[in-house]
């Protein structure tokens, strides 16, 4: 079996083979679009800001622009007005783009109020969200600034050494339903414009829709809260789950997880908890290896967090495994802990899906996951005529709503482990 799987697995490292990638759920009602919030810092200006707006108009996409007060002048104000009239959201990135962590409350209010006054004079509305300069936050800032705080997936497009190709890769890799992007429309940032020109049509082809941050919260059914630094806004994923076990009912700052129990549950569980965080970041699951080289510490972000509740799904962990090239057996521990600052975890629960699910990877729907499923998905991704999947969603091991080579690679890995 191993030799056959190695032959099938060659596609996982091939750089030239072109494979089919199709969205799931094409039968019946149309699948609900996945939402992304593009958010740009350090404008406005009369060059790059307008080039970004031209692209957004071309693809009927919405975005949010976090503007710096001292960049607003008579000419750049026209770019703000154009963006607002196009349905974009104008948000607050401070007056001077100076770290605000050690400012007095009066200084903070001046930084925020100046931008609000300028934006309101241009659009008739004040800003709705705040992205702190350098993503530096403090409790005093949370207490003083009466706006929700936004971070986002950092595209590193403020660094000249991150070229257009890497920016495209960063944009595509960060795409998940609910992602907020941290990008820059600073004057002269041409590589980001080119990266967007390449990435936008690809993401639209994958079923993503681009919305403002306000619309993202509204459509995901969440209300922005104070004292939280948001990087994504996702829908609560555990409707239809029941309690299997309370892992901790008291208050803890970290908790070791039973890796064997999670592995046995496959993709049918969720780990849910309440939390408070001094940093604004949600808890993470730390993947750890200390007994062999190379050592490992990797933070897995929760698939859902709303500032007080976080949920980790198997897909969050499996995606990290695929990126790192590891599995449960390669680790010494998995621990719930803080990503930064201090965190308090309470009422940590292991949930399971109410209804029995078909075996993961059982794309031929015969009740088992075996080599026949891998062969079938190989043929399907290679667009072999007449190939039909009886249960496509069970093959979506990458959990991104599509079937492609990444799922095939994960299926091959799972079958190898099953045979050992």
C-alpha positions in Angstrom: 0.0 0.0 0.0 2.8 2.4 0.9 4.3 2.3 -2.6 1.0 3.0 -4.2 0.4 5.9 -1.9 3.8 7.3 -2.7 3.0 7.2 -6.4 -0.3 9.0 -5.7 1.4 11.4 -3.4 3.8 12.6 -6.0 1.2 15.2 -7.0 1.7 16.8 -3.6 5.2 18.0 -4.5 4.8 18.5 -8.2 5.2 22.1 -9.3 3.9 21.5 -12.9 0.8 19.3 -12.7 -2.4 21.4 -13.1 -5.3 20.1 -11.0 -9.0 20.9 -10.7 -10.1 23.0 -7.7 -13.8 23.1 -7.3 -16.0 24.7 -4.6 -18.2 22.3 -2.6 -21.9 22.6 -2.2 -22.7 23.2 -5.9 -26.0 21.3 -5.7 -29.2 22.7 -4.3 -29.2 26.2 -2.9 -26.2 28.4 -3.8 -23.5 28.3 -1.2 -23.3 31.4 1.1 -20.2 33.5 0.1 -17.2 33.6 2.3 -16.4 37.1 3.5 -13.1 39.0 3.5 -12.4 42.5 4.8 -9.6 44.3 3.0 -8.3 47.1 5.2 -5.7 49.6 4.2 -3.5 51.8 6.4 -1.5 55.0 6.0 -3.5 57.0 3.4 -5.0 59.0 2.1 -3.1 60.2 -0.9 -3.8 61.1 -4.5 -1.8 58.2 -6.1 -1.8 54.7 -4.5 -5.2 55.2 -2.7 -6.8 55.9 -6.1 -5.1 53.0 -7.8 -6.5 50.7 -5.1 -9.9 52.2 -5.5 -9.7 51.6 -9.3 -9.1 47.9 -8.6 -11.9 47.7 -6.1 -14.3 49.3 -8.6 -13.2 46.8 -11.3 -14.1 43.9 -9.1 -17.1 45.4 -7.3 -15.3 45.0 -4.0 -15.6 47.0 -0.8 -12.9 47.8 1.7 -12.0 49.9 4.8 -9.4 52.7 4.8 -7.6 53.6 8.1 -6.5 57.1 7.5 -3.8 59.2 9.2 -4.9 62.7 10.1 -1.8 64.5 9.0 -2.1 63.0 5.5 -5.5 64.6 5.0 -5.2 67.8 2.9 -7.3 69.5 0.3 -6.2 67.1 -2.5 -6.1 63.9 -0.5 -9.6 64.6 0.9 -10.9 64.0 -2.6 -9.7 60.4 -2.4 -11.5 60.0 0.9 -14.7 61.4 -0.6 -14.3 59.1 -3.6 -13.8 56.1 -1.4 -16.8 57.0 0.7 -19.1 57.6 -2.3 -18.0 54.1 -3.6 -19.3 52.5 -0.4 -15.9 52.1 1.3 -15.6 52.7 5.0 -13.3 55.4 6.4 -11.7 54.4 9.7 -9.2 55.9 12.2 -5.4 55.3 12.3 -4.6 58.3 14.5 -3.6 61.9 13.7 0.2 61.4 13.7 0.8 57.6 13.6 2.8 57.8 16.8 2.7 55.0 19.3 -0.1 55.7 21.7 0.7 53.1 24.4 2.2 55.7 26.8 0.2 58.7 25.9 -2.1 60.4 28.4 -5.8 60.0 27.9 -6.0 63.6 26.7 -3.3 63.0 24.1 -5.1 59.9 22.9 -8.4 61.7 22.5 -6.6 64.4 20.5 -5.2 61.8 18.1 -8.6 60.2 17.6 -10.7 63.3 17.6 -8.6 65.1 15.0 -9.2 62.3 12.5 -12.9 62.1 13.3 -13.3 65.8 12.7 -11.5 65.7 9.4 -13.4 62.6 8.2 -16.8 64.0 9.3 -16.1 67.2 7.5 -15.6 65.2 4.2 -18.1 62.4 4.5 -20.6 63.6 7.2 -19.8 60.6 9.3 -17.2 59.9 12.0 -14.9 56.8 11.9 -16.2 53.4 13.2 -13.1 51.5 13.9 -9.5 52.2 15.1 -6.3 50.5 14.1 -3.6 51.4 16.6 -0.3 52.6 15.2 2.2 49.8 15.0 -0.6 47.6 16.6 0.6 48.8 20.0 -2.2 48.6 22.6 -2.5 49.3 26.3 -5.2 49.0 28.9 -5.3 52.8 29.0 -6.0 52.9 25.3 -8.8 50.4 25.6 -10.3 52.5 28.5 -10.0 55.8 26.7 -10.7 55.2 23.0 -14.4 54.6 22.4 -14.0 52.6 19.2 -13.5 48.9 18.5 -9.8 48.1 17.9 -8.7 46.2 14.7 -5.5 44.5 13.8 -5.8 42.0 11.0 -3.7 39.4 9.1 -0.4 41.2 8.5 0.6 41.1 4.8 4.0 42.6 5.5 3.5 44.9 2.6 5.2 47.8 4.4 8.5 46.1 3.8 10.2 46.7 0.5 12.0 43.3 0.6 8.6 41.5 0.5 8.1 41.5 -3.3 4.9 41.3 -5.3 4.9 37.5 -5.6 5.3 37.0 -1.8 2.5 39.6 -1.2 0.2 37.6 -3.5 1.1 34.4 -1.6 0.4 36.1 1.7 -2.9 37.4 0.6 -4.1 34.0 -0.7 -2.8 32.1 2.3 -4.6 34.3 4.8 -8.0 33.9 3.1 -10.6 32.3 5.3 -14.2 33.3 5.9 -14.0 36.3 8.2 -10.4 37.4 7.7 -9.5 41.1 8.1 -6.4 42.1 6.2 -3.7 44.5 7.3 -2.5 46.2 4.2 -1.1 49.6 3.2 -2.1 52.2 0.5 0.8 54.5 1.4 2.0 56.6 -1.5 4.3 54.6 -3.8 3.3 51.2 -2.5 3.0 49.9 -6.1 3.8 46.3 -5.2 0.7 46.0 -3.1 -1.4 47.3 -6.0 0.1 44.7 -8.3 -0.4 42.0 -5.7 -4.1 42.9 -5.5 -4.4 42.9 -9.3 -3.3 39.2 -9.2 -5.0 38.1 -6.0 -8.5 39.7 -6.2 -9.7 37.6 -9.2 -8.3 34.4 -7.7 -10.1 35.0 -4.4 -13.4 35.9 -6.2 -13.0 32.6 -8.2 -12.7 30.8 -4.9 -16.1 32.2 -3.7 -15.0 35.1 -1.6 -16.8 38.4 -1.3 -15.1 41.7 -0.1 -16.9 43.7 2.4 -16.3 46.6 4.8 -15.4 45.8 8.4 -18.9 47.0 9.6 -20.6 44.8 7.1 -18.4 41.9 8.1 -19.6 42.1 11.7 -23.2 42.5 10.7 -23.3 39.6 8.3 -21.3 37.3 10.6 -23.9 38.0 13.4 -21.4 39.6 15.8 -21.3 42.9 17.6 -17.9 44.6 18.0 -16.9 45.0 21.6 -14.4 47.2 23.4 -11.2 45.9 24.9 -10.6 43.4 22.0 -8.1 43.5 19.1 -9.9 42.0 16.2 -8.1 40.2 13.3 -11.1 38.2 12.1 -14.8 37.9 12.5 -16.3 34.5 12.0 -19.7 32.9 12.6 -20.2 30.8 15.7 -19.5 27.3 14.5 -20.9 25.0 17.2 -24.7 25.0 16.5 -25.7 21.3 16.7 -22.9 20.3 19.1 -23.4 18.7 22.5 -21.2 18.6 25.6 -19.0 15.5 25.8 -16.8 16.6 28.7 -16.0 19.6 30.8 -12.2 19.9 30.7 -12.0 22.6 33.3 -14.8 24.4 35.1 -12.5 26.6 37.2 -10.2 29.4 36.3 -6.8 28.6 34.7 -4.2 30.4 32.6 -3.3 27.3 30.6 -4.5 23.7 30.1 -2.7 20.6 28.6 -4.9 18.8 26.1 -5.3 15.0 25.7 -3.9 14.6 22.2 -4.9 10.9 21.9 -8.5 11.7 22.8 -8.6 14.5 20.2 -7.1 12.3 17.5 -9.7 9.6 18.2 -12.5 12.1 17.7 -11.3 12.9 14.2 -13.1 16.0 12.9 -16.2 15.7 15.0 -15.3 17.8 18.0 -14.8 21.4 19.1 -13.0 22.9 22.1 -14.9 25.9 23.5 -14.0 28.3 26.4 -14.7 31.7 27.9 -11.7 34.0 28.3 -10.4 37.4 29.3 -7.2 38.7 27.9 -5.0 41.6 28.8 -3.5 41.8 25.3 -6.8 41.7 23.4 -5.6 38.5 21.7 -7.6 35.3 22.1 -6.1 32.1 23.5 -4.1 29.8 21.3 -3.3 26.1 21.2 0.5 25.8 21.4 1.9 22.8 19.5 5.0 21.7 21.4 8.0 19.4 20.8 10.9 19.3 23.3 12.1 15.7 23.3 13.6 15.7 19.9 15.2 18.0 17.4 14.2 20.3 15.9 12.2 21.6 18.8 8.8 23.2 18.1 6.5 25.8 19.5 3.7 26.9 17.1 0.6 28.9 18.0 -2.7 27.7 16.5 -5.3 30.5 16.4 -8.9 29.7 17.2 -11.3 29.4 14.2 -13.8 31.5 16.2 -13.4 34.2 18.9 -15.5 37.1 19.8 -13.6 38.7 22.6 -15.1 36.6 25.4 -15.6 33.1 23.8 -13.2 31.1 21.7 -13.7 27.9 19.7 -11.0 25.6 18.2 -12.0 23.2 15.5 -10.1 20.2 14.2 -9.5 22.1 10.9 -7.6 24.8 12.8 -5.2 22.1 14.1 -5.0 20.0 10.9 -4.2 23.1 8.8 -1.3 23.8 11.2 -0.2 20.2 10.9 -0.2 20.4 7.1 1.9 23.6 7.2 4.4 22.2 9.6 4.5 18.7 8.2 3.7 17.1 11.6 0.9 15.2 13.2 -0.2 14.3 16.8 2.5 11.6 17.1 5.2 14.1 16.3 4.4 16.3 19.3 5.1 16.2 23.0 2.2 18.4 24.0 -0.7 20.6 23.0 -1.5 23.4 25.5 -4.2 26.1 25.7 -2.4 29.3 26.6 -2.0 33.0 26.0 -0.5 34.3 22.8 0.6 37.5 24.5 0.1 39.2 27.8 -2.0 37.4 30.4 -5.1 35.3 29.9 -7.8 33.8 32.1 -9.6 30.7 30.8 -12.9 29.4 32.3 -15.5 26.8 31.5 -13.4 24.9 29.0 -15.6 22.3 27.2 -15.1 19.5 24.7 -18.1 19.4 22.4 -19.1 16.8 19.8 -21.4 17.0 16.8 -24.9 15.7 17.6 -25.3 13.7 14.4 -23.0 10.9 13.4 -20.7 12.0 10.6 -19.4 9.9 7.7 -15.7 9.0 8.0 -13.4 11.8 7.1 -12.2 11.3 3.5 -14.9 8.8 2.6 -15.6 10.4 -0.8 -17.0 7.3 -2.3 -19.5 7.0 0.6 -19.1 3.3 1.3 -18.7 3.8 5.1 -14.9 3.5 5.3 -11.9 5.6 4.4 -9.4 3.6 2.4 -7.2 3.6 -0.6 -10.2 3.6 -3.0 -11.1 7.1 -1.6 -7.6 8.4 -2.3 -7.6 7.0 -5.8 -11.1 8.5 -6.5 -10.1 12.0 -5.3 -6.8 11.7 -7.3 -8.9 11.1 -10.5 -11.3 13.8 -9.6 -8.7 16.5 -9.0 -7.0 15.4 -12.3 -10.4 16.0 -14.1 -10.6 12.4 -15.3 -13.9 12.2 -17.4 -16.8 10.5 -15.7 -15.3 10.8 -12.2 -18.0 11.5 -9.6 -17.7 11.9 -5.9 -20.5 10.5 -3.8 -19.6 12.6 -0.8 -17.4 15.5 -1.7 -17.6 17.4 1.6 -16.0 14.5 3.5 -12.9 15.0 1.4 -12.5 18.6 2.4 -9.7 17.9 4.9 -8.3 21.4 4.4 -11.7 22.8 5.6 -11.8 25.7 3.1 -15.0 24.7 1.2 -13.1 23.4 -1.8 -11.5 20.2 -3.1 -8.0 20.4 -4.5 -4.5 19.1 -4.2 -4.2 20.2 -0.6 -7.0 17.8 0.4 -5.4 15.0 -1.6 -2.1 15.5 0.2 -3.9 15.4 3.6 -5.8 12.3 2.6 -2.6 10.5 1.6 -1.0 11.5 5.0 -4.1 10.2 6.9 -4.1 6.9 5.0 -0.4 6.4 5.6 -0.9 6.9 9.3 -3.9 4.6 9.3 -1.7 1.8 7.7 1.2 2.1 10.2 
